[in-house]
Amino acid sequence: MSAATETQPLPQATVDSTATPQKARRFNPFILVFILLVLVAAVVGWYLYSAGFEDTDDAQVDGHLNPIASRIDGTIKYVYVDDNQTVEAGKPLVELDPSDNQVSLHQTQAQYDQAMAQLSAAHPNLPITRISNSSDLSSGEAKVAAAEAALAAAQHDLASSNAKLKESQAVNDRSQADFSRYQILYDKKEVSRADYDQYRASAAAQTQTVASNEAAMASAQQTVEQRIAQVSQQRSKLKQTESSAPLQVAIREADIKSQQANAESAAAALEQSKLNLGYTRIAAPVAGVITQRSAEVGARISKGQQLFMIVQTGDLWVTANFKETQLARIHPGQHVRIHVDALHDDFDGTVESMPAVTGSRTSVLPPENATGNYVKVIQRLPVRIRFNNGQKDLEKLRPGMSVEPKVHLD
């Protein structure tokens, strides 16, 4: 074998004497356990913390908004306030022209005076009517008694006339019998002419006496009938007087009541006129801040027209619309921490009252779940939260500000 083909030995790798062998890195399991424990502790801590309160961002400051309107028609004479001005209760806001109301007051005063005068005039009529009725009753009773007495006298005269008639008839019968006997004797010429003429005249006279007594008795009978009619008439008048007397008294009493009612009506109208005159000055019923001013000097306004709105900034609360699933542990008296977005500040409050109905039920178009397209939605209910008194910057709060209340559960 030749030298060219002779196998040469391979070069040995150069070994760095300065290099050190790398040790394999191993993961420490205690670090993983520690991290897991921290996470579990954080979750448990957050759960325990969050379970101690309920919060919502669907909340705002609320307050009383008092609309100020006119109670009468009128023309604005003065306006004393403007928008965003703070007013105290009783402070004058607007004054209306009182001229028309003053004239109306004078008219109602005159009507009241007239009604009182008529009432005063009607009062004496009642006792006068009672006295007159008593007098009429006494007079009627006296007339009845007089008529009855006249009837008794007429009946007595009738009895007397009847007795005289019977007496004259008896005498006439005797005279006629005597005359008949003397007529026979005279025809026989046994008595004188003078005796005959005497008995004939006596018989004729007795006949006239009977006729006269019959006429007197007929007249007495007519008198009795007249007296009976008079008694009946007087008794009827007395009965009518007795029946009408209470009615006349009742009429007078009704007239007095009517006049009294007219007086009361006039008094009410007078009082209303006085009130209307007082309504020409419109004052603030509560303290607060003026907003939505529409009153202008010279404007003609009508009854009930709104002129201002007063916001009671001294009596504010929070309306917090919590979900129905959050209300299980919320109740009045719980402490609330309220964050106000506009002020970047927190306030303390207290749950004042729980809601009576969900917000959807009081909306303009409440849901109708019975129509067949029912979809369950978590409802919200407005909880009222009252700000605690004596806190700084409470006067800066205004209705409508967004807040985030956090109710600390017991």
C-alpha positions in Angstrom: 0.0 0.0 0.0 1.3 3.4 -0.9 1.9 6.2 1.4 -0.7 8.4 -0.4 -3.4 6.0 0.4 -2.3 5.6 3.9 -5.0 6.5 6.4 -4.3 9.6 8.4 -5.5 9.9 11.9 -8.5 12.3 12.6 -7.7 15.5 14.5 -9.0 15.6 18.1 -11.5 18.1 19.1 -10.2 21.0 20.9 -11.4 21.0 24.5 -12.0 24.3 26.3 -10.6 23.9 29.6 -12.4 27.1 30.9 -16.0 25.8 30.1 -18.1 24.5 33.0 -20.9 22.0 32.6 -24.5 23.6 32.7 -26.7 22.4 35.4 -30.3 21.6 34.4 -32.9 24.2 35.8 -35.8 22.7 37.8 -39.2 24.5 38.6 -39.9 25.1 42.3 -43.5 23.7 43.1 -43.7 25.9 46.2 -43.9 29.0 44.0 -47.0 27.5 42.2 -48.6 26.7 45.5 -47.9 30.2 46.8 -49.4 31.8 43.7 -52.5 29.6 43.9 -53.0 30.4 47.6 -52.7 34.1 46.8 -55.3 33.8 44.1 -57.7 31.8 46.3 -57.2 34.3 49.1 -57.9 37.2 46.7 -61.1 35.6 45.4 -62.3 34.7 48.8 -61.5 38.1 50.1 -63.2 39.8 47.2 -66.3 37.5 47.7 -66.5 38.3 51.4 -66.0 42.0 50.7 -68.6 42.2 47.9 -71.1 40.1 49.9 -71.1 42.9 52.5 -72.6 45.6 50.2 -74.9 46.2 47.3 -74.2 49.0 44.8 -75.6 50.3 41.5 -74.8 53.0 39.0 -78.5 53.5 38.1 -79.1 56.2 40.7 -79.5 59.9 40.9 -80.2 62.8 43.3 -83.9 63.6 43.7 -85.7 66.4 45.3 -89.1 68.2 45.5 -89.8 70.3 42.4 -92.6 72.8 43.4 -94.4 74.4 40.5 -95.5 78.0 41.2 -98.7 78.9 39.4 -101.3 81.7 39.5 -104.5 81.1 41.3 -106.4 83.8 39.4 -106.4 85.5 36.0 -104.5 88.7 35.9 -101.7 90.9 34.4 -98.2 90.7 35.8 -97.2 94.0 37.4 -93.8 93.1 39.0 -91.4 90.1 38.9 -89.0 89.9 41.8 -86.9 86.8 41.1 -85.0 85.2 38.2 -83.7 81.8 37.3 -81.1 80.2 39.6 -81.9 82.7 42.4 -82.2 81.3 45.9 -85.4 82.3 47.7 -86.7 81.8 51.2 -90.2 80.7 52.1 -92.6 83.6 52.0 -90.4 85.8 49.8 -92.5 87.6 47.1 -92.1 86.3 43.6 -94.7 88.0 41.4 -97.3 90.8 41.9 -100.4 91.0 39.7 -102.4 94.2 39.0 -105.0 94.3 41.8 -107.4 96.8 40.2 -110.0 94.3 38.9 -110.0 92.4 42.1 -110.5 95.5 44.2 -113.6 96.4 42.1 -114.9 92.9 42.6 -114.3 93.2 46.3 -116.4 96.4 46.5 -119.2 94.7 44.6 -119.3 91.6 46.8 -119.1 93.8 49.9 -122.2 95.7 48.7 -124.0 92.4 47.9 -123.2 91.2 51.4 -124.5 94.3 53.1 -127.7 94.1 51.1 -128.2 90.4 52.0 -127.6 91.2 55.7 -130.2 94.0 55.5 -132.7 91.7 54.0 -132.0 89.1 56.6 -132.5 91.7 59.4 -135.8 92.8 57.8 -137.0 89.2 57.6 -136.4 88.3 61.2 -139.3 90.5 62.7 -141.8 89.1 60.3 -141.9 85.8 62.1 -143.0 87.1 65.5 -145.4 89.5 63.8 -147.0 86.5 61.9 -147.3 84.5 65.1 -149.0 87.4 66.9 -151.3 88.0 63.9 -152.2 84.3 63.7 -152.9 84.2 67.4 -155.1 87.3 67.1 -156.9 85.8 64.0 -157.6 82.6 66.0 -159.0 84.5 68.9 -161.1 86.6 66.7 -162.4 83.6 64.8 -163.2 81.8 68.0 -165.1 84.9 69.2 -167.0 85.1 65.9 -168.0 81.5 66.2 -169.2 82.0 69.7 -171.2 85.1 68.6 -172.7 83.2 65.7 -173.6 80.3 68.0 -175.2 82.8 70.4 -177.2 84.4 67.6 -178.3 80.9 66.5 -179.5 80.1 70.0 -181.4 83.4 70.1 -183.0 82.8 66.7 -183.9 79.3 67.8 -185.6 80.8 70.9 -187.5 83.3 68.8 -188.6 80.4 66.5 -189.9 78.5 69.5 -191.7 81.6 70.7 -193.2 82.2 67.3 -194.3 78.6 67.2 -196.0 79.0 70.6 -197.7 82.2 69.5 -198.9 80.5 66.3 -200.3 77.6 68.2 -202.0 80.0 70.6 -203.5 82.0 67.8 -204.6 78.9 66.0 -206.4 77.8 69.2 -208.0 81.2 69.6 -208.9 81.2 65.9 -210.5 77.8 66.1 -212.6 79.0 69.0 -213.5 82.2 67.2 -214.4 80.4 64.1 -216.6 78.0 66.1 -218.3 80.9 67.9 -218.9 82.6 64.6 -220.4 79.5 63.1 -222.8 79.2 66.0 -223.8 82.8 65.8 -224.2 82.5 62.1 -226.8 79.8 62.7 -228.5 81.9 65.4 -228.4 85.0 63.3 -230.0 83.1 60.4 -232.8 82.1 62.8 -233.1 85.7 64.0 -232.3 84.6 67.5 -229.3 87.0 68.0 -228.9 90.6 67.3 -227.0 91.9 64.3 -224.5 93.6 66.6 -223.5 90.4 68.3 -223.3 88.7 65.0 -221.0 91.4 63.5 -218.8 91.3 66.6 -218.2 87.5 66.4 -217.7 87.8 62.7 -215.1 90.5 63.1 -213.4 88.5 65.9 -213.2 85.4 63.7 -211.8 87.5 60.9 -209.3 89.1 63.2 -208.1 85.8 64.6 -207.7 84.5 61.1 -205.3 87.4 60.4 -203.6 86.8 63.7 -202.9 83.2 62.7 -201.6 84.3 59.3 -199.4 86.9 61.0 -198.0 84.4 63.4 -197.4 81.9 60.6 -195.5 84.6 58.8 -193.6 85.5 61.9 -192.7 81.8 62.4 -191.6 81.5 58.8 -189.4 84.5 59.3 -188.0 83.1 62.6 -187.3 79.8 60.7 -185.4 81.7 58.0 -183.5 83.6 60.7 -182.5 80.3 62.4 -181.3 78.9 59.0 -179.3 82.1 58.5 -177.8 81.8 61.9 -176.9 78.1 61.2 -175.2 79.2 58.0 -173.3 82.0 59.8 -172.1 79.5 62.5 -171.0 77.1 59.8 -169.2 79.9 58.0 -167.5 81.2 61.1 -166.4 77.7 62.0 -165.0 77.2 58.5 -163.1 80.4 58.8 -161.8 79.4 62.2 -160.7 76.0 60.8 -159.0 77.7 57.9 -157.2 80.1 60.2 -156.1 77.2 62.4 -154.8 75.3 59.3 -153.1 78.3 57.6 -151.5 79.7 60.8 -148.7 77.1 60.9 -148.2 77.4 57.2 -147.8 81.1 57.4 -145.3 80.6 60.2 -143.5 78.0 58.1 -143.4 80.4 55.2 -141.9 83.1 57.3 -139.3 80.7 58.7 -138.5 79.5 55.2 -138.1 83.1 54.1 -135.7 83.7 57.0 -133.7 80.6 56.0 -133.7 81.7 52.4 -132.4 85.2 53.4 -129.9 83.6 55.7 -128.7 81.4 52.9 -128.4 84.4 50.6 -126.4 86.2 53.4 -124.1 83.1 53.7 -123.6 83.0 49.9 -122.8 86.7 49.9 -120.4 86.2 52.8 -118.7 83.4 50.9 -118.4 85.5 47.8 -117.0 88.3 49.8 -114.4 86.0 51.4 -113.5 84.7 47.9 -113.0 88.3 46.7 -110.7 89.0 49.6 -108.8 85.8 48.8 -108.5 86.7 45.1 -107.2 90.1 46.1 -104.6 88.4 48.3 -103.7 86.1 45.4 -102.4 89.0 43.4 -99.2 88.7 45.5 -97.6 85.3 44.8 -95.0 84.3 47.4 -92.7 81.3 47.6 -94.3 78.5 49.6 -90.9 76.8 50.2 -87.3 77.7 50.2 -85.2 76.7 47.3 -83.8 77.7 43.9 -85.8 79.3 41.1 -85.8 77.6 37.7 -88.0 77.6 34.5 -89.1 81.2 34.9 -91.8 82.2 32.4 -93.3 85.2 34.2 -92.7 88.5 32.4 -94.0 92.0 33.3 -97.1 92.9 31.4 -98.0 89.4 30.5 -101.6 88.3 30.8 -101.8 85.0 32.6 -104.6 82.7 33.3 -105.6 80.7 36.4 -103.4 77.7 36.9 -100.6 78.9 34.6 -97.2 77.9 35.8 -94.7 80.8 36.3 -91.7 79.2 38.1 -90.4 76.0 39.5 -88.8 76.0 42.9 -86.2 73.2 43.6 -86.0 72.4 47.3 -82.2 72.0 47.5 -82.4 71.7 51.3 -84.4 68.4 51.1 -82.7 66.0 48.8 -82.4 62.2 48.6 -81.1 59.5 46.3 -83.3 57.3 44.2 -81.3 54.2 43.6 -82.8 51.7 41.1 -81.5 48.4 42.4 -82.1 45.1 40.6 -84.7 43.0 42.3 -82.1 40.3 42.9 -80.2 42.8 45.1 -83.0 43.7 47.5 -83.0 40.5 49.6 -80.8 42.0 52.4 -81.5 45.7 51.9 -83.8 47.3 54.5 -84.4 50.8 56.0 -81.8 52.1 58.4 -78.7 50.6 56.7 -75.7 52.8 56.1 -75.0 53.9 52.6 -71.8 55.4 51.0 -72.8 57.7 48.1 -70.3 58.7 45.5 -71.3 61.9 43.5 -69.9 62.0 40.0 -70.1 65.7 39.6 -68.3 66.5 42.8 -65.9 63.6 42.9 -66.7 63.2 46.5 -68.5 60.7 48.8 -71.4 61.3 51.2 -72.9 59.3 53.9 -76.6 58.3 53.8 -79.2 56.0 55.2 -81.7 53.8 53.5 -85.0 55.6 54.2 -87.7 53.4 52.6 -88.2 50.5 50.3 -90.2 50.7 47.0 -93.8 49.9 46.6 -93.7 48.9 42.9 -91.1 48.3 40.2 -90.2 51.1 37.8 -91.7 49.3 34.8 -95.2 49.2 36.4 -95.3 52.9 36.8 -94.1 53.6 33.2 -96.4 55.1 30.6 -96.6 51.8 28.8 -96.3 49.0 31.5 -95.5 45.5 30.2 -98.4 43.2 29.5 -97.0 39.7 30.3 -100.3 38.0 29.6 -100.1 38.6 25.9 -98.1 35.5 25.2 -94.8 37.1 24.3 -93.5 37.1 27.9 -89.7 37.4 28.3 -88.4 37.4 31.8 -86.3 40.6 32.5 -84.7 41.4 35.8 -86.7 44.4 37.2 -85.4 47.4 39.0 -87.0 49.0 42.0 -86.4 52.5 43.3 -85.0 52.6 46.8 -85.0 55.9 48.6 -81.7 56.9 50.4 -81.6 60.0 52.6 -78.4 62.1 52.9 -77.2 62.4 56.5 -77.4 65.9 57.9 -74.4 68.1 58.7 -72.1 67.0 55.9 -69.9 69.3 54.0 -70.9 70.4 50.5 -74.5 69.1 50.8 -75.7 72.5 49.4 -73.9 71.8 46.1 -76.1 68.8 45.4 -78.8 69.2 42.8 -81.6 66.9 41.6 -80.6 64.8 38.6 -76.9 64.4 39.5 -75.6 60.9 38.9 -74.5 59.0 42.0 -73.3 55.5 42.8 -74.6 54.4 46.2 -73.1 51.5 48.1 -75.4 50.0 50.7 -73.5 48.3 53.5 -75.5 45.2 54.5 -76.0 44.1 58.1 
